[in-house]
Amino acid sequence: MINKSSLAIISEPCPSTDRIEYDEALRLSELEVRKCLKTAPPLIRRQTSHLARAAGKGIRARALLACSISSDGFIRHDAVNVAAAVELLHLATLIHDDIIDDAEMRRGIDALHVKFGEKTAVLCGDFLFCLAFDLASSISPRETDKDKIDDVLPPYLTEICLGEIREFSNTGNLDLTEREYFRIISGKTAALFQATFHAGFLLSDEPREAKDAYIETGKQMGILFQLVDDCLDFVSSKKKAKKPVLTDCRRGVVTLPLIYALRADNTLRGKMENGLSEQELKAAVIAAGGVEYTQSKIKNCRSKAKKLISSLGSENKQIRLELLLDKAAAL
Amino acid sequence: MINKSSLAIISEPCPSTDRIEYDEALRLSELEVRKCLKTAPPLIRRQTSHLARAAGKGIRARALLACSISSDGFIRHDAVNVAAAVELLHLATLIHDDIIDDAEMRRGIDALHVKFGEKTAVLCGDFLFCLAFDLASSISPRETDKDKIDDVLPPYLTEICLGEIREFSNTGNLDLTEREYFRIISGKTAALFQATFHAGFLLSDEPREAKDAYIETGKQMGILFQLVDDCLDFVSSKKKAKKPVLTDCRRGVVTLPLIYALRADNTLRGKMENGLSEQELKAAVIAAGGVEYTQSKIKNCRSKAKKLISSLGSENKQIRLELLLDKAAAL
């Protein structure tokens, strides 16, 4: 585990006002997200203010900013808006996702569609989606680079949608294979991490050849993040997870711990079909080794990501990204 | 009224393969939309194929292509993708719009959420939205121009969302003012026309100074289009409108014919509150002059748009846009 305080000595004095340090960039991007939510048009301010009450971990903004650190240790000021944009995009997908999944809570508060109705939630998701694109499209590309931030986002967002659609069409499917599960989470979760790392790379001064390593790191971190979330559904308490646990199962979302348990314990399916209490299901999945198996997959992702990170940019960047990896992997 | 056949003589031979004629561009953009819908990922192909069965009038694609005609009478080949993108964006907004409005039919077939459920419809709308951005972001800007197509879209889309939210929050509000009604339709309908005209302008070789005239023409045409639609709800037959008529009222969407009628006939509100049959309401709105008043507004928009069009580009372009205006204004 890397000590965060060791980071201070790596930064050099800021060469100009349009280049800022990581901590400042993070602070500004959090402010920007809050500003967008708090100053939304009056018509939906009640809804967006509700969202502002429960900030996420900001792991995507942090990852974007870490990736955008240039070789001098500083970050382009306009990375702040892109970091805010990925968090807003994430929020937009969560709102629609909660409608699709019939989720009741999110980040410790009522899901938006529960509090304000599905129709309003559809509109709020759409609005934040547009706002995010608006923020991202304000960034001009590096002179040496033809790719624009808002050009790279759409294909990843299409992947997110497909992941969601794939998950939804497998609701309650106890025959879901591990392979198909990984296709689902590669879309619904990893694609936004890929977009985040890709955009961060574009904002940095890394050479073109480094692009694929960034995108792959994003993919591994995204998959790891989802695997951890899916484990938490079986092992966490409601308070810690900030949402009811075992909700995936209850809503028919089949995840890796259960997929493995169904494979390892061939009596489980019959028991589930005859009706199991939540506590019984939890115990059965853990006893069959479903959580342990998922943890081994998390470990794999973590080593892959760690190896990739060691090839990215400066030590400062690597330390930041490793800290994020630790954070994402914390069960 | 301009005769369409007179257009043939205006075009000159195509100077190169990447510049095409209007009719060819329109054919290709319609093909592109159908291709996107018919070859969507298997998971949602059933839904998108359902949409492909009922093509709209393509007025936005036609407007975009007309605006993008350059002084030599030809169109950049990549305008085809942008024209397809605006049609897909329109389709995406319709899908979410129909959820919000509880609409049952669209373009003569079941609305998507009726046939496949709300959750699927949310996802399909999101998917088409992403697809549209993907298409639009593939366009490189004119060398002389810094604006990119996908940079200009987000602010207009935000306006569309706000228009929808504004409409939704005024459901059943018989106190809706004419001023607020125009704010609603400026967002929900005119903003996409503005985006269309703006993007078309960017694809043409018109000088920078012409931008505002294009955007304003789009606004007038969009408002006119919505006013006509709102009149049709009172005067058309189900067969002609390809959707049930008087549905706005039934769903609590208050439009200009009713706003005027409520103002002109101060007994109408009481009658409505006591319960009026659909035929009685229709007759009352017409008798109070609501349709006639809306038609006078349509006429105003039409003259404004006509005057603006006469300042845009070549005669070829002007003729195309006037034809579209005639089409949009046809009650």
Chai-1 contact restraints between the chains, C-beta under 6 A:
chainA,res_idxA,chainB,res_idxB,connection_type,confidence,min_distance_angstrom,max_distance_angstrom,comment,restraint_id
A,P41,B,L162,contact,1.0,0.0,6.0,A-B,restraint_1
A,L43,B,I165,contact,1.0,0.0,6.0,A-B,restraint_2
A,L43,B,R166,contact,1.0,0.0,6.0,A-B,restraint_3
A,L43,B,S169,contact,1.0,0.0,6.0,A-B,restraint_4
A,I44,B,I165,contact,1.0,0.0,6.0,A-B,restraint_5
A,H96,B,V122,contact,1.0,0.0,6.0,A-B,restraint_6
A,I99,B,V122,contact,1.0,0.0,6.0,A-B,restraint_7
A,I100,B,K119,contact,1.0,0.0,6.0,A-B,restraint_8
A,K119,B,I100,contact,1.0,0.0,6.0,A-B,restraint_9
A,V122,B,H96,contact,1.0,0.0,6.0,A-B,restraint_10
A,V122,B,I99,contact,1.0,0.0,6.0,A-B,restraint_11
A,V122,B,V122,contact,1.0,0.0,6.0,A-B,restraint_12
A,L123,B,E164,contact,1.0,0.0,6.0,A-B,restraint_13
A,L123,B,I165,contact,1.0,0.0,6.0,A-B,restraint_14
A,D126,B,C161,contact,1.0,0.0,6.0,A-B,restraint_15
A,F127,B,C161,contact,1.0,0.0,6.0,A-B,restraint_16
A,C130,B,P154,contact,1.0,0.0,6.0,A-B,restraint_17
A,C130,B,L157,contact,1.0,0.0,6.0,A-B,restraint_18
A,C130,B,T158,contact,1.0,0.0,6.0,A-B,restraint_19
A,C130,B,C161,contact,1.0,0.0,6.0,A-B,restraint_20
A,F133,B,P154,contact,1.0,0.0,6.0,A-B,restraint_21
A,D134,B,P154,contact,1.0,0.0,6.0,A-B,restraint_22
A,D134,B,P155,contact,1.0,0.0,6.0,A-B,restraint_23
A,S137,B,D151,contact,1.0,0.0,6.0,A-B,restraint_24
A,S137,B,P154,contact,1.0,0.0,6.0,A-B,restraint_25
A,D150,B,D150,contact,1.0,0.0,6.0,A-B,restraint_26
A,D151,B,S137,contact,1.0,0.0,6.0,A-B,restraint_27
A,P154,B,C130,contact,1.0,0.0,6.0,A-B,restraint_28
A,P154,B,F133,contact,1.0,0.0,6.0,A-B,restraint_29
A,P154,B,D134,contact,1.0,0.0,6.0,A-B,restraint_30
A,P154,B,S137,contact,1.0,0.0,6.0,A-B,restraint_31
A,P155,B,D134,contact,1.0,0.0,6.0,A-B,restraint_32
A,L157,B,C130,contact,1.0,0.0,6.0,A-B,restraint_33
A,T158,B,C130,contact,1.0,0.0,6.0,A-B,restraint_34
A,C161,B,D126,contact,1.0,0.0,6.0,A-B,restraint_35
A,C161,B,F127,contact,1.0,0.0,6.0,A-B,restraint_36
A,C161,B,C130,contact,1.0,0.0,6.0,A-B,restraint_37
A,L162,B,P41,contact,1.0,0.0,6.0,A-B,restraint_38
A,E164,B,L123,contact,1.0,0.0,6.0,A-B,restraint_39
A,I165,B,L43,contact,1.0,0.0,6.0,A-B,restraint_40
A,I165,B,I44,contact,1.0,0.0,6.0,A-B,restraint_41
A,I165,B,L123,contact,1.0,0.0,6.0,A-B,restraint_42
A,R166,B,L43,contact,1.0,0.0,6.0,A-B,restraint_43
A,S169,B,L43,contact,1.0,0.0,6.0,A-B,restraint_44
